[in-house]
């Protein structure tokens, strides 16, 4: 069973791009070597100009919880001054997935 964590971030006005780039870089460098890591998607909202979301995929509950305590909390502390509030975090079980990535023409 694969699990997902969705972390939604609300940034202070004008801080999203810089802080999210730092967060994305920090998490992606650290998380790739984490036990149970299966993948991630980092997204910036087109509608809410100060919001962004990161979805990470984990092979089991232990890996998911461990990564939250060891990786996510450390990365969030680095950008805490740029956040409006603590990120909203939700854990989910993956029911099904399919992804197509097209190469640029």
NORKAUR-V199587 format. One line per field, one symbol per residue. ss: DSSP state (~ for helix, > for strand, _ for the rest). phi: phi as a letter, one per 30 degrees, with the letter a starting at -180 (. if undefined). psi: psi as a letter, one per 20 degrees, with the letter a starting at -180 (. if undefined). A space follows every 10 residues. Layout:
ss: ???
phi: ???
psi: ???
//
This chain:
ss: __>>>>>>>> >____~~~~~ ~~~~~~~~~~ ~_____>>>> >>>>______ >>>>>>>>__ ~~~~~~~~~~ ~~~~~~~~~~ ~~>____>>> >>>_______ _____
phi: .ccbcccccc cdeicedddd dddddddddd decddidcla bcbcddccdc babbcccbda dddddddddc cdddddedce dccdaeddbb cbcddaaabc ccddd
psi: ppqqppoppo qqpjiggggh ggggggghhg hhjqpjpirr ppqpphgoij qqqppqpqir hggggghghh gghgghhhjh iiqhrqqppq pqppgrqppp opqq.
//
